[in-house]
Amino acid sequence: MIAGAILSPFFYFIVNSPPLTATSISALILGFTCLAVANTRQYLSSEAARILLKAGTENTAALLEELGLQNKAIYLASTPKSPSRALIPLVDNAGITIAKDNLPKRLILRYGPNSEDMAIAVTTPGNVSIELLENKPGPTAVEMETAMNYLLIGVLDIARSVSVNITGPKVEVEVKAPKIGYENIAHYKCLGSPIASIAAAVVAEALNKSVRITEEKYQKNEAVIILEILP
């Protein structure tokens, strides 16, 4: 940028060379472009983000393994009083119903009227990713798909494409070329993989309902995630 600013008037007024003047002006433009691109780079590096994610997931995994929990987590939508989060019931209950507006902001909480209605509330990559959305997604499959494409492709760059299909209480999410797979560990069994976690959090936020990951299948460079919409 400095070289272009100095050489442009020199080549134009003294040397009187249009090609050299155009070259120096191009250097000036490239300098401004490089400066603008450098300023838009995120302050947190990818290596630092990977370290923070690994530390958080390993701590959560250690807690789940210590308690021996393998129940499927329930993803909740955010409310004016509470951010988006996931609940891991201490006792598996197929007909679980959660009044999320009355849930306290605690690690261990009661979500229902019965004594066994206890759960652990955790924050997942999906819950955090919701904060990156500029607007809350709508309840249609197209709007959910747009939100997932924005997060998984535009922001995180961990997939090539996403498609969403809603059939009754089931939501099927197909992710092409996922860069993060599924591991057979307690953390993923409860909360799902990071990609499934993001999908579940987006659906819960879009429908303003509780969502559970029922199945994850990875084959031939494609991930199929089945979500269940709870009452």
HUURDA-V232113 format. One record per helix or strand. SS is the DSSP state (2 for helix, 1 for strand). FROM is the first residue (numbers start at 1). TO is the last residue. If there is no record, write none. Layout:
# HUURDA-V232113
ss-><SS | SS>
from-><FROM | FROM>
to-><TO | TO>
This chain:
# HUURDA-V232113
ss-><2 | 2 | 2 | 1 | 1 | 1 | 1 | 2 | 1 | 1 | 2 | 2 | 1 | 1 | 2 | 2 | 1 | 1>
from-><2 | 18 | 46 | 73 | 79 | 82 | 85 | 100 | 108 | 118 | 125 | 141 | 161 | 170 | 186 | 194 | 211 | 222>
to-><15 | 40 | 67 | 76 | 79 | 82 | 89 | 102 | 110 | 122 | 132 | 155 | 167 | 176 | 191 | 207 | 219 | 229>
